[in-house]
Amino acid sequence: MYRPSLKSGWSLIILMVVAVGLFVLAQLSYVTIKTENYETKVASAKLMQAFMDTIRTEILHSGIQIDPIDDPLLTGLIGTRISSITTDRGLLSEKQAALNPNLAAVFVEEFDKLKLEPGDYVAVGLTGSNPAVNLALYAAMQTMKLKPVIITSLSSASYGANKEQLTWLDMESMLYRSKMINFKSSYASLGGAEDLAIGLTDNGIKMLQEAMHRNIVPQIIGADLQENIEIRQSAYQDQLPQETRYKAFINIGAGLANVGSEPIAKVIPEGINRKLAEREYEKEGMIILMSKKNVPVLNFRRVLRWTKKYDLPSQLLEKPIAGEGTVFSTKVHNIMISSICLFLLVVAIVLVIVFDRHDRRFMANIVDPDEEL
């Protein structure tokens, strides 16, 4: 004869509460997993923040105005829309997104992929168009103790380092004088069209040359773009000690002497490139020339692509905290806690089943007086 379980409903209610409690505990239990080179990444991010603080202090001391609308974080790293040394249009959103000290950790990650070690020589070609990206690069190189040979295309796109008295070389010198970096640009060119700032006024060119002079950086100046590229190639080679080679060429932005031409700049992939020399290009800038020497290229052009790749905010509503974000660490569910919770739940279910069966057997041995009649 079928006999329903005589087990109290309270046991099932208690089991449900236990199950829900264990589920919540497992769901809320996380463990932080640090990424590779965690300490180096944090150190580089903190160094970039120190760079930004130093430059901001010097800018305020010099009396240069900071626009609170274009530069809401008041870093001083956002330039004007137009000036006498502005060569091209630039996206304000790109400049603002780069004002994140954690961007330095992105370069550490990429350098690790390139297997760069302290003391390695790297060739660097950059522009004044996004000084915050330059700071991120410098922080990573300084932290990892690399030996960069840097050539700067000094003019800038909109909202970059395009104030006549606050060019990229001026910012770089602030850090160098403060002994926060032990390297600086070896040479500089005018940048812009043909790498000769074609289209700028005579006054604009004069301002760029004065910036080179006051920062004691020699100028690269040839008759045309091709000659400027050849001079750059010789300059990089002259700065390299004998019996050594460049372990990477790092390109920031789209300086024509580095990319060769604007169409080429658009087709060269962001990130690490090792096989660019396998293709034919109409004009060969330093990127291609270095590739032909089997030097891997790190191409960094569009900031927003990198912030998306490394899960960094594309819009900064408040000052970021150096050392925080998925580029440094990630949170995952604690497997140990989850396993313990599962084990305890199974034990609770087994106990309910065992005691339920025990009660079934006990009730089966009770004689019903009515059945004897």
N, C-alpha and C positions, 0 to 999 in steps of 0.2 A: 504494500500500500504506500502511495506517495505521501511523504510528510514534508511540508515546507520548513525551511530553516527557522529555528527558534531564536536565532541570533538577534540581539537588540539592534535597532536602527542606529543607535548611538555609535556603535563600532564603525559603521559605514560613514557616518558623519565625521568621526575623528579621523578615519582614513583619508577622507576627502580633504580635510584641513591640513593633514600632514603632507599630502601630495602637492597641494597648492603651495604650502610653505616651502617645500623643498624645490619646487619649480622656480618660485620667485628668487630664492637664494642662489640657485644655479644661474638664473638669468642675469642677476645683478653682480655676479662675481666675475671680475675681469683681472687680467694680468697684463702688464705693460711689457711689450717686446721692443727692445732697442734695435735700431737698424745698424748696419755695418758702419764703422767709423763714427759712432755716436759722439764720442768726446771731441773729435776733430770738428764735426759739424757744429756742435754747440759752441765751441771756441771760435769758429769762423763767424758764426752769426753774431756772437757777442762783440767780436772785433768790428764787424761791419756797423753795428749799432754805435760803437765808440767812434768810428769814422764819422758817422752822420752827426753825432753830438759835437764833435770837434769842429767840423765844417760849419755847422749852424752857429756855434759860438763865435767863430771868426767872422762869419757873415754879419751877424748882429753887431759885432764890435766895429766892423768897417763901415757900418751905416747903410749897407745895401738893403733895399726893401724886399720883403717877402710878401708875395700875394696870397692872402688867406683864402681866396676863392679857388684859384688854380692849385694852390698848395695848402690844403686844409690842415695837414699835419705839421705845417710850419717848419719844414726841413731845410728850405733854402735850395733844394736840389731841382726845383721846377723853374724853368726859365720863362721867358716871355713868348708870345705868339710870333712876334717878328722883331728883328733887330738888324743892325748893319752886318752881323756875322752869321745870319740865318740863311742857310742855303736851300732848304727844302721844307715841305710840310711834314709835320710830325703829329702823332696821335697823343693827345693829353692822357688818355686812359692808359697807354703803354707806360708813360713816365710815372704816373701815379701808382700803377700796380707794382713797379719795381722798388717802391719805397718800403721794402720789407726786408729787415736784416736776415730773415731766414732764407732769402734767395742765395746767400753765400753758401748754404749747405747744398744747394743744387749743384754748384760748381765742384764742391768736394766730392759729391756722388759721381759726377762725370769724370773727374780726375782719377777717381778710383777705378772706373771702367777703363781708363787709358793706362792704368798701372803706373801712374807717376809716383816717384819717390823723392824724398828730400834731396836737394842738390841737383835735380834734373833741370836742364835748360829747356824753356819753352819760348817760342816766338809768339808775340801778341800784336795784333793789329786792331785798333779800336778807334772810335770817333767820339766827338763831344756830344752826340745826340741823346744819350741816356746815361747821365753820370751815375745814377744809382746802380745800374747794372755794372758799370766799371768798378764801383766800390765793392760790390759783391764778389767780383772776380779778384780784386786786389786782396780782399780779406781771405779768400780761399788760398790764394798763392802765398800770402804771408804766413798763414797758419800752417800750411803744408811745407813751408820752407823751400819753395821752388825758386829757380833763378830765371826770371822773365827778361826778355829783351823786347822792349815796347816801342812801337812807332805809332804816334797818334795823328789822326786826321782831325785837325783842330776845330774847324767850323762845325756847326750844329744845325739840326733840324729844329722845328718849332718846339718850344717848351723844354729843350735840353739845356746844355751849358752854353747858352747863347747870349749871355750878358757880357758886354765888352770887357768889363773889369772882373768878371767871374767866369772865365773859360775853364775847360777841364784841366788845363795845365796849372791854373791857379789853385784849383781844389786839390790836385795831386801834390802840389808844393806845400800846402797846408799840412798834409799828412806826413810828408817827408821831413819838414822842419820840426814837426812834433815827435819825430822818430817812431812813428807808428808803422811805417813801412821802410824797408831798406833798399828800395828800388824806385826808379821813376822812368819816365819816357826818355829814350836815348835820342830820338829824333821826332820831328813833327812836320807835317805838311799842311798846306792850306785846306785840303779836303774839298768837298763839293764837286762841281762839274769838272771833269778832266783832272781831278785832284789838284786843281789850280784855282779853285774858287771862282771859276768863270761865271759871271752874272752878278757878282758882288760889286759894290762900288769901290772906288779907290780907298775911301775912308775905311770900309769894312776890311779890306786886305791889310791896310795899315794897322788896324786894331789887332788883327790876328798876329801879325809880325811883332808888334809890341809885346803881345802876350808871350810869344816865344822868347823874346829878348829878356823880359823881366824874370822869366822862370829858367833862363839859361839852358834852353833846349835848341840845338841846331836845327835849321830848316832844311827840309828836302825840297828842292825846286829844280825841275827840269823843264825842257821846252814843251813837253806834252805828257799825256798820261803814260804812254809807253815808256818814256824816259824816266818818269817818276817811279814806275814799277821796277825798272832795272836798277835804279839807285837804291830802292828799298831792298831789293834782293842782295845787293852788295853790302848794304848796311847791316842786315841780319847776319850775313856771313862774317863780316869783320868783327862783330861783337861776340862771336862764338869762339871760345878757346880751342886751340888745336887738339886733335884727338877726341873731340866730343861732337855730339850731334843733337839736334833738337828732338825732343821726345814728343812734341805736339806743336801744332800751330793753332792758336786760339783767335778766332775772328768774332768781334763784337760789332754788330750793325752791318751796314752795307757801304762801307767806304769803297769807292771805285778802284782804288789801287789794290785793294784786297780781293774784291769779288770779280773784277775785270769789266763788268758792265751790269746795268740794271736787269736785263733779261736773265743773265746768268745768276744774279743774286736771288731771283725768284725760284730757280729750279734746284739750287743747291739745298739739300735737305738740312733741317735743323738737327743738331746733335752731332754725334761722332761719325765722321766719314773717312773710310780707309781706301776707297777704290775710285776716287774722283778722276784719277789720272787715266783710267780706262776709257773715258769718253773724250770726244773732241769738242773743243770750245773755240768760238770765234776769237775771243780775247782771253788771254790768260793772266789773271791777277795772282796775287801771292798765294791764295788758296790752292790754285792749280799747280803753281810752280813748286810749292812745298809738297803737294801730293806726289808730284813726279820724283821727288827725292825720298819717297816712302815715309813721309812724315804724316801721321794721322792728323785730321783736322777736326776741331770742335767748332761748329758754327752756331752762334747764338744771335738770333736776329729779332724774332717776335716774342716779346716778354709774355704775352698772354697765352701763347702756346705752352710755354714752360710752366706757368702757374697752374694751368689745367693739368698738365702731365704730373706734376708733383703735389697736386691738391693744395695749392696755396691760394689765398683769396685774391680774386681779380679786382675787387673794390675794397679799399681800406677805409673803414668807417672810424677806426680808432687805431692808435699806435700798436703795432704787433709786438708781442713779447718774444724776444730772441730765445730760440731753443725749443719752441713749442710747435707741434704740427706733425703730420704723418711722415714727413721727410726725416724726422728724428726718431720717432717711435710710433707704434700702433698698439691699440688695446684689443685683446681677443678674450673670449670666454675662458675662464680658468678650467682647464680640463680636469684637474685633480678634484676641485670642488664639485664639478658636475658629475664626476664618476662616483664620488662619495654619496651625493644626493640620490643618484640612481640606485646605488646599493641599498641605502636606507629605505627607499620606497619599495624596493623588491622585498626586503625583509619584513616591512610592515604588511604588505599584501599577503605574504606567506603566513605570517602570524594570524591574520584574520581568517585565512582559509583553514589553518590547522585547528584553531579554536572552534571554528564553525563546524568542522567535521566531528570534533570531540563532543560538542553539544548534540549533534545528530545521533551519535552512537549512544550517548547517555539517555536521551529521550526514547531511543528505540528499545531499551531494556526496561522501561517503566510499563507496568501492566495496567491497562485501562479496565477498571472494574466493570464497566458496562459490557465489555467484550466477553467477560466470563459468564454472563447471564445467558 
